[in-house]
Amino acid sequence: LSGRVLVEYAEYHQVEIEFVYEMFCVVIFGLVGLVKIDPDISDEALMKVVEQTLHLDMEPLALDVSAKRQDSASV
């Protein structure tokens, strides 16, 4: 799983995570813990936590993916 996520992450960002497996463990276990202490947390809040933790900018990423799909479809 972390290998696939890393490949996609690296496609859009300069990879600066030294311990990739450990980082994803921290993110996943942290999200599980967060949901346990706050079961009513919204999906949007969870996504924002992941975005901030991994220093992502999700809006341009979503636009870039759709643009790539359109480019691939036209080939």
C-alpha positions as CSV (number, residue, x, y, z in Angstrom):
1,L,0.0,0.0,0.0
2,S,2.6,2.5,1.0
3,G,4.5,1.8,-2.3
4,R,1.5,2.7,-4.4
5,V,0.7,5.8,-2.3
6,L,4.4,6.9,-2.4
7,V,4.4,6.6,-6.2
8,E,1.3,8.7,-6.6
9,Y,2.5,11.2,-3.9
10,A,5.9,11.5,-5.7
11,E,4.2,12.2,-9.0
12,Y,2.8,15.5,-7.7
13,H,5.3,16.4,-4.9
14,Q,8.9,16.4,-4.1
15,V,9.2,13.4,-1.7
16,E,10.9,14.6,1.5
17,I,9.7,11.7,3.7
18,E,12.6,9.7,4.9
19,F,10.7,7.0,6.7
20,V,7.7,6.5,4.3
21,Y,6.3,3.3,5.9
22,E,6.6,4.8,9.4
23,M,5.0,8.0,8.3
24,F,2.0,6.3,6.8
25,C,1.7,4.2,10.0
26,V,1.6,7.3,12.1
27,V,-1.0,8.9,9.8
28,I,-3.2,5.8,9.7
29,F,-2.9,5.0,13.4
30,G,-3.4,8.7,14.2
31,L,-6.6,8.9,12.2
32,V,-7.9,5.8,13.9
33,G,-7.2,7.3,17.3
34,L,-8.8,10.5,16.3
35,V,-12.0,8.8,15.1
36,K,-12.0,6.8,18.4
37,I,-11.9,10.0,20.6
38,D,-14.2,11.9,18.2
39,P,-16.6,9.5,16.4
40,D,-18.6,12.4,15.0
41,I,-15.6,14.0,13.1
42,S,-16.5,14.8,9.5
43,D,-14.8,13.2,6.5
44,E,-13.8,16.7,5.5
45,A,-12.0,17.3,8.8
46,L,-10.2,13.9,8.4
47,M,-9.1,14.8,4.9
48,K,-7.9,18.2,6.0
49,V,-5.8,16.5,8.8
50,V,-4.2,14.2,6.2
51,E,-3.7,17.1,3.8
52,Q,-2.0,19.2,6.5
53,T,0.1,16.3,7.9
54,L,1.5,15.4,4.4
55,H,1.7,19.1,3.4
56,L,-0.7,18.5,0.5
57,D,-2.7,21.0,-1.5
58,M,-5.6,18.8,-2.6
59,E,-7.4,21.2,-4.9
60,P,-4.6,21.5,-7.6
61,L,-4.0,17.8,-7.2
62,A,-7.6,17.0,-8.1
63,L,-7.4,19.4,-11.1
64,D,-4.1,17.9,-12.2
65,V,-5.5,14.4,-12.1
66,S,-8.5,15.3,-14.2
67,A,-6.3,17.1,-16.7
68,K,-4.1,14.1,-17.0
69,R,-7.1,11.8,-17.5
70,Q,-8.3,14.1,-20.3
71,D,-4.9,14.2,-21.9
72,S,-4.7,10.4,-21.7
73,A,-8.2,10.0,-23.2
74,S,-7.3,12.2,-26.2
75,V,-4.2,10.1,-27.1
